[in-house]
Amino acid sequence: MTKTFALDVTARDGRARTGVLRTPRGEIRTPAFMPVGTAATVKAMKPEDVRATGADIILGNTYHLMLRPGAERVARLGGLHRFMNWSRPILTDSGGFQVMSLAQLRTIDEDGARFRSHIDGTAHVLTPERSMEIQRLLGSDIVMAFDECTPYPAAHETAAASMRLSMRWAARSRKAFDDLGGREAGSALFGIVQGGVYPDLRAESAAALKDIGFEGYAVGGLAVGEGQELMFEVLDHTVPHLPEDRPRYLMGVGKPDDIVGAVQRGIDMFDCVLPTRSGRNAQAFTRRGTVNFKNARHLDDPRPLDEDCRCNLCRNYSRAYMAHLVRAGEILGAMLLTEHNLTYYQDLMAGLREAIATGRLDDFVAAFHARRAEGDIPPP
Amino acid sequence: MTKTFALDVTARDGRARTGVLRTPRGEIRTPAFMPVGTAATVKAMKPEDVRATGADIILGNTYHLMLRPGAERVARLGGLHRFMNWSRPILTDSGGFQVMSLAQLRTIDEDGARFRSHIDGTAHVLTPERSMEIQRLLGSDIVMAFDECTPYPAAHETAAASMRLSMRWAARSRKAFDDLGGREAGSALFGIVQGGVYPDLRAESAAALKDIGFEGYAVGGLAVGEGQELMFEVLDHTVPHLPEDRPRYLMGVGKPDDIVGAVQRGIDMFDCVLPTRSGRNAQAFTRRGTVNFKNARHLDDPRPLDEDCRCNLCRNYSRAYMAHLVRAGEILGAMLLTEHNLTYYQDLMAGLREAIATGRLDDFVAAFHARRAEGDIPPP
């Protein structure tokens, strides 16, 4: 395998761009959506079926994997790719976001975070250095710098202090990653822009990260309750400060219309639990918006969920069958609906890439919103 | 589709036989194992993956399907095959066994059974006529006569009365099935031999069923706590009374060694929830016996569950990964382990068929028991 990591932007439309992110483990078509494989599995999906939806890369969670099965164990077993039978690229987060979410169970200081496991209460420490070590043990292709996800809302002073801590951690992450041989192994390290909703802090953060130098740049601290309008404003302020020749990743986003708006603003990569979590909770994403299979109106509906969808569920089963599986609590319901939702997300990304490549992004976005506004097909 | 139903016995070895059961929806290689698809799904499996394990036919449960989603609804939606995307043969039970299991919730009289749904407490009636109607509405390829599964233990007098009730119900089932056009539709009706552990009652029951005339004959009322030795004794007494030219189905059996012993005694068809239920409960069936993935000894084991198994789990994942999925409560664990268990069962049936066809059943059975006696491979 060639140990190269590079973004080739092949077309632009407005601020949006499309291209290919080349990694030693395979190419990632951008804009890309990364299904979340928290605990070394994209829930309710076989990896070959994840690939068949169109995914070029998946995401793993450092926090969950360090606790169970443990990073050293995964390394002994040949790394995360082999462990979970996924040979293409994997991005791992730094663990920071999940640790911050533990609220009562963690303390933060300059060194890093101390926390207790949500599984068994055992004490753990996560620092920039340990996060890099874990992600290297897992064999991650794209490693995320360890940061503090600033809560929302946060006063300017609080957001500034939090962002500057993250920037010091970013420098330590860069050093630790390089010392561990991450570059030589063909792995990439991404920095994470913080700064809350404040344009001056976002600019300061982006500049600090560029000074350190990363293979890619993420926008963190969004989709935490600020709402889509404010999220888009932050992107409008932040993306122009990021290098043109490096991938840009909006972390933890999002709903389909969040993704569309962020692609218009120059974002290349996304991850979100929504398609998988919703797939286990009876909710489908479609071109016409969301459909909830707990609703009794589907019980006698012989039609497919979406007649234009290529997925297994839409090709082979009725809405009535899915509604039955949901009511009966059958695992197959989660399997088929997750597969559908991931297919929908991947097809949305493919549509965005094609629209950008052909210079028709505005038309694509207008059609995207128009079809959603129509709503679901009426009952038969 | 040709509306024929016929068993072609192609080879015999002792009392065992192998062949092909021809049905309008496809051939069933015998001896056959039927995965159980209780609620219109073989739990945690896509139907195409059920087929890939080697299953020629699956079983559906009348009791569950009549309550949810309802037989009339399934019929409106095009029948059970279309509903659950399985185009090959389906055998449905009569609902009798599940209704009898309701204990406090049901009453039996000459007409049939009155019971309350375990889901919502609603009142229902199941008679031979209604059971036939439901199974025809579902579009079943092999319909089972409505019977009372005699509890174990039962005194001779009790077993006799219960069996004779089942024989009167068998005659009513035959008439109702024929009146509903089951024969013309290419569907088959199987009678069920009852009589507890009493050879005279089993003989009387078999004779009564032969007088009525069925397309196949099941042995019911076994695997209800009597133990393997007694079950085999009952088969030794019962199978000789069944017609040579019709398929013989041992209902609800069983563990791998139960199946092997029953095949040696001339049984052609089996069903059991064990491979699927165990697959959701961390237990694997292998050539070396059962393996429990809740056991911590697998957590660092890089080896496959069974290196000789062709299934997805054994080809692509370690024992350590499966143990992780089980501990994390991941759906993929149930998916992969169910697929393994069904593959094991189907490969066992294929081995039995091949052994009978080549006149080497005794050797096959000896090797089967010897390998199980070795036990699981020791930890690395």
Interface residues (C-beta under 8 A of the other chain):
Chain A: A39 A40 T41 K43 A44 M45 K46 R68 P69 R73 R76 L77 G78 F83 M84 N85 R280 L299 D300 P302 N312 N316 Y317 S318 A320 Y321 H324 L325 R327 A328 E330 I331 L332 A334 M335 L336
Chain B: A39 A40 T41 K43 A44 M45 K46 R68 P69 R73 R76 L77 G78 F83 M84 N85 R280 L299 D300 P302 N312 N316 Y317 S318 A320 Y321 H324 L325 R327 A328 E330 I331 L332 A334 M335 L336
